[in-house]
Amino acid sequence: MGYFIVYTPSGWKGRSIGALKEITDNRCSRHQAEVLVTDSGLMLTCVGLRSVVVRPSEETEESYNVSQKGSTELKDGDCFALPGQLEFQVFGQGVGLDKKGVGFMEKEKKSEENKEMKPEKEKKAKKESEEREKLKTLREPCRNKYSHPCKFGSECYRTSANHLKEFNHPWDTPVDPEVSDEEEEKPEVKAKDTKAKPAKVRGRPVKRCDREQNPFFVASQDDYEPPTVKKKGKGEEGPKQKKQKKAENETLEGKSFAFTGTHSVVRKQLQEIVLEHGGLFHAGVSGKTDFLVATSMECMHGTSKARNAGVTIVSEQFLIDSVQNEKLMDASNYQIDEEN
């Protein structure tokens, strides 16, 4: 182990003492200890997380550790060791040595050593440049909005990817909190053009009718959706429904109809005619039904039930004439009897 002499003026503070011996080890690159030079003596303060070992010059005294932010006074002959097996000894304080002569001798020794160590220094310089480039590439990732600031700040020496993601550093670039890394990495996916297929209708095929050929052709029953009802609670509102169209006239207002048998016009169109003119239709005969539209009394369901319930059984022409004349016709002229 070799020693060397460093002349410092009063009030000088020395940090990162490992650099005095040209040591680039990561364990000694950060500030391990701080030495304050005063007229009365030297003060040693531990700055790093790892403690500094102080060995007094007197044999009676035992060595002790100086923890972080702790300080102690150094005397002549005291030694202190930094992490990484670096030992320093205090030779003297205030001794009148020839600084010029000593400096000249040190320069000559250094010049001879530099000639021998030039290739090694070049290799070290290349390694340091490569390490700096690696640090730049590692420190390029943007600052994560969920990370915390590093307690070492700009003096941090750690290069692991996990540490750089978990903690913020002054050299990091901020990130827009609205945009996350996952959204930037996801490729754009084109939406598929999907058209709604018409629902299949079971049963016999229905002939299409034009508005000009059939005067009773009206819009589909989808237009007669019930109004929206607000639900109680704090849940989100669903999609708004279409507004129900008003009837063109009120010829059949307040009258309910039921249908049975085979008609000349499609039953669905007859139901839409009833809705368009203010009426109602039921799937079956009940006490609330006013008229049962039928073709004949033969092979029809619900006729006996309709007569028992007092429902008037009329022909299809009753509905057509009432709509064309825009008034409710006399049902007695269109009733279907058992004889018919």
C-alpha positions in Angstrom: 0.0 0.0 0.0 1.5 3.3 -1.1 0.9 6.7 0.3 0.9 10.1 -1.4 1.0 13.7 -0.2 -1.7 16.3 -1.1 -1.3 20.0 -0.2 -4.6 21.7 0.4 -5.3 25.3 1.4 -7.4 26.2 4.4 -11.1 25.8 3.9 -10.7 23.2 1.1 -13.3 20.4 0.9 -12.4 17.2 -0.7 -15.1 14.8 -1.9 -14.9 11.6 -4.0 -11.5 10.9 -2.6 -11.2 7.8 -4.7 -10.6 10.0 -7.7 -7.2 11.1 -6.2 -5.8 7.7 -7.0 -7.5 7.6 -10.5 -9.9 4.9 -9.4 -13.0 4.5 -11.5 -14.7 1.8 -9.5 -18.4 2.4 -9.1 -18.2 1.7 -5.4 -15.9 4.7 -5.0 -17.0 7.0 -7.8 -19.7 8.7 -5.7 -18.9 10.9 -2.8 -17.9 8.6 0.1 -16.4 11.1 2.5 -15.7 14.8 2.8 -12.6 16.3 4.3 -12.6 19.9 5.6 -9.2 21.6 6.0 -9.0 24.2 8.8 -6.2 25.9 10.6 -6.9 23.8 13.7 -6.9 20.4 11.9 -8.9 18.1 9.6 -12.6 17.2 9.9 -13.8 14.0 8.3 -17.5 13.6 7.4 -19.1 10.5 6.0 -21.4 11.3 3.1 -22.1 7.8 1.5 -24.4 5.1 2.8 -21.5 2.8 3.7 -19.6 3.8 6.9 -16.0 5.0 7.0 -13.5 3.2 9.3 -11.1 5.4 11.3 -8.0 3.9 12.9 -6.3 6.3 15.5 -2.6 6.6 15.7 -2.4 5.8 19.3 -2.3 2.1 20.1 -4.5 2.4 23.2 -7.4 3.6 21.2 -9.5 1.2 19.1 -10.7 1.9 15.6 -14.3 3.0 15.1 -16.9 3.6 12.3 -18.3 6.9 11.2 -21.8 6.4 9.8 -23.6 8.6 7.2 -23.7 12.4 8.1 -21.4 11.7 11.1 -18.1 13.6 11.5 -14.9 13.2 13.5 -11.6 15.1 13.9 -8.4 13.6 12.4 -5.0 13.9 14.1 -1.4 13.3 12.9 -0.9 9.6 12.1 -4.6 8.8 12.0 -5.8 6.5 9.1 -9.3 6.3 7.6 -10.4 3.7 5.1 -13.2 4.1 2.5 -15.2 1.2 1.1 -13.3 -0.6 -1.6 -10.0 -1.1 0.5 -8.9 2.5 0.1 -6.8 3.7 3.0 -5.5 7.2 3.7 -3.1 8.5 6.4 -2.6 11.9 7.8 1.2 12.6 7.8 1.3 16.1 9.2 -0.5 19.4 9.5 1.1 22.8 9.2 4.6 21.3 8.5 6.9 23.8 6.5 7.8 21.6 3.6 9.1 22.8 0.3 6.0 22.6 -1.8 7.8 23.5 -5.1 10.4 20.8 -4.7 7.9 18.2 -3.8 5.6 19.2 -6.6 8.5 19.0 -9.1 9.4 15.5 -7.9 5.9 14.3 -8.1 5.6 15.7 -11.7 8.7 13.7 -12.7 7.4 10.5 -11.2 4.0 11.1 -12.9 5.7 11.8 -16.3 7.6 8.5 -16.1 4.5 6.6 -15.0 2.4 8.2 -17.8 4.8 7.0 -20.5 4.4 3.4 -19.2 0.7 3.7 -18.6 -0.3 5.5 -21.8 -1.8 2.4 -23.6 -3.6 1.4 -20.4 -5.0 4.9 -20.0 -6.2 4.8 -23.6 -8.0 1.6 -22.9 -9.6 3.0 -19.8 -10.7 6.1 -21.7 -12.4 3.9 -24.3 -14.1 1.9 -21.6 -15.3 5.1 -19.9 -16.6 6.5 -23.2 -18.5 3.2 -23.8 -19.9 3.3 -20.3 -21.1 6.8 -20.8 -22.8 5.9 -24.0 -24.5 3.0 -22.2 -25.6 5.4 -19.4 -27.1 7.7 -22.0 -29.1 4.9 -23.7 -30.3 3.7 -20.3 -31.2 7.2 -19.2 -33.1 8.0 -22.4 -36.5 6.5 -21.2 -39.0 9.2 -20.3 -40.0 10.0 -16.8 -42.8 7.8 -15.6 -45.7 9.7 -14.0 -46.0 7.0 -11.2 -42.3 7.0 -10.3 -40.7 8.7 -7.3 -37.7 11.0 -7.2 -34.3 9.4 -6.5 -32.7 10.5 -3.2 -29.3 10.8 -4.8 -30.5 13.2 -7.5 -28.0 14.1 -10.1 -25.2 12.2 -8.2 -26.9 8.8 -8.7 -24.6 6.2 -10.2 -27.0 3.3 -10.6 -27.7 2.1 -14.2 -30.2 -0.7 -13.7 -33.3 -0.5 -15.8 -35.6 -1.3 -12.9 -34.1 1.6 -10.8 -34.5 4.1 -13.7 -38.1 3.1 -14.1 -39.0 3.3 -10.4 -37.3 6.6 -9.7 -37.1 10.0 -11.4 -33.8 11.8 -12.1 -33.0 15.4 -13.2 -31.9 14.2 -16.6 -35.2 12.5 -17.4 -37.6 14.1 -19.8 -41.2 14.5 -18.6 -44.1 12.5 -20.1 -47.6 13.7 -20.9 -49.8 12.1 -18.2 -52.6 11.6 -20.6 -50.5 9.4 -22.9 -49.1 6.1 -21.5 -46.3 4.0 -22.9 -48.7 1.1 -23.6 -50.8 3.3 -25.9 -47.8 4.5 -27.8 -46.6 0.9 -28.4 -49.9 -0.5 -29.5 -50.3 -0.5 -33.3 -53.3 1.0 -34.9 -56.0 -1.5 -35.7 -58.4 -0.7 -38.4 -62.1 -1.2 -37.5 -63.9 -3.9 -39.5 -66.8 -2.7 -41.6 -69.6 -4.8 -40.2 -73.1 -4.3 -41.5 -76.1 -5.5 -39.5 -77.7 -8.5 -41.2 -81.5 -8.6 -41.4 -83.1 -11.0 -39.1 -84.5 -14.2 -40.6 -88.3 -14.5 -40.6 -89.7 -18.0 -40.2 -92.9 -19.0 -42.0 -94.3 -18.3 -45.4 -92.6 -15.6 -47.5 -94.1 -12.2 -47.5 -94.5 -10.2 -50.7 -93.1 -6.7 -50.8 -95.5 -3.9 -51.6 -94.8 -0.5 -53.0 -96.3 2.6 -51.6 -97.9 3.5 -54.9 -99.6 0.1 -55.5 -100.8 -0.5 -52.0 -102.5 2.6 -50.3 -102.3 0.9 -46.9 -98.5 0.5 -46.9 -97.0 2.2 -43.8 -93.7 2.2 -42.0 -92.5 -0.8 -40.0 -93.5 -1.4 -36.4 -90.0 -0.5 -35.2 -91.0 3.2 -35.3 -93.5 2.6 -32.5 -91.1 2.0 -29.7 -92.1 2.9 -26.1 -90.7 6.2 -24.7 -87.5 6.1 -22.6 -87.9 5.6 -18.8 -85.2 7.0 -16.5 -83.9 4.5 -14.1 -83.3 5.3 -10.5 -79.7 5.3 -9.2 -76.4 6.7 -10.3 -75.8 4.4 -13.3 -75.0 5.7 -16.7 -77.9 6.4 -19.1 -78.4 3.9 -22.0 -78.8 4.9 -25.6 -81.7 7.2 -26.4 -84.7 5.6 -28.1 -86.5 7.0 -31.1 -89.5 9.3 -30.5 -92.8 7.7 -31.2 -94.5 9.1 -34.2 -97.9 10.6 -33.8 -100.9 9.1 -35.6 -101.9 10.8 -38.9 -105.6 10.9 -37.9 -107.6 9.5 -35.0 -110.1 7.5 -36.9 -109.6 4.3 -34.7 -108.7 6.1 -31.5 -109.6 4.1 -28.4 -110.6 1.0 -30.3 -108.7 -2.3 -30.0 -108.5 -5.0 -32.7 -107.6 -8.7 -32.9 -107.1 -10.7 -36.1 -107.8 -14.3 -37.1 -107.9 -16.2 -40.4 -106.3 -15.5 -43.7 -106.7 -12.0 -45.1 -106.1 -10.4 -48.5 -103.6 -8.0 -47.0 -100.7 -9.2 -44.9 -101.7 -9.2 -41.2 -98.7 -7.2 -40.2 -99.8 -4.4 -42.5 -103.3 -4.5 -41.0 -101.7 -4.1 -37.6 -99.7 -1.1 -38.8 -102.8 0.5 -40.3 -104.5 0.2 -36.9 -101.5 1.9 -35.2 -101.2 4.6 -37.8 -104.8 5.7 -37.2 -104.7 5.7 -33.4 -106.0 2.2 -32.7 -104.5 -0.7 -30.7 -104.2 -4.4 -31.6 -104.0 -7.5 -29.4 -102.5 -10.9 -30.2 -105.5 -12.7 -28.8 -109.1 -12.1 -27.8 -109.8 -10.7 -24.4 -112.3 -8.6 -22.5 -110.6 -5.4 -23.7 -110.9 -6.3 -27.4 -113.5 -4.3 -29.3 -113.4 -5.9 -32.8 -112.2 -9.2 -34.1 -111.3 -8.9 -37.8 -112.0 -12.3 -39.5 -112.7 -13.7 -43.0 -115.4 -16.4 -42.2 -116.6 -18.4 -39.3 -115.2 -21.6 -40.7 -111.8 -22.9 -39.4 -111.3 -19.8 -37.1 -110.0 -19.8 -33.6 -111.4 -17.6 -30.8 -114.8 -17.0 -32.3 -116.7 -18.7 -29.4 -114.5 -16.9 -26.9 -115.1 -13.6 -28.7 -118.9 -14.0 -28.6 -118.8 -15.0 -25.0 -116.7 -11.9 -24.2 -119.1 -9.6 -26.3 -116.5 -8.8 -29.0 -117.9 -7.8 -32.4 -116.7 -10.0 -35.2 -116.3 -7.9 -38.4 -114.8 -8.5 -41.8 -111.6 -7.0 -43.2 -113.7 -4.5 -45.3 -114.8 -2.7 -42.1 -111.3 -1.7 -41.3 -110.5 -0.6 -44.9 -113.7 1.5 -45.3 -113.2 3.2 -42.0 -109.6 4.2 -42.9 -110.6 5.4 -46.4 -113.6 7.5 -45.2 -111.6 8.7 -42.1 -114.5 7.8 -39.8 -115.5 4.7 -37.9 -118.2 2.9 -40.0 -121.3 1.1 -38.6 -120.0 -2.3 -37.5 -123.5 -3.9 -37.9 -123.1 -3.7 -41.7 -119.8 -5.7 -41.6 -120.6 -8.4 -39.0 -119.9 -12.0 -39.8 -122.5 -14.5 -38.8 -122.3 -18.2 -38.5 -124.5 -18.6 -41.6 -122.0 -16.5 -43.7 
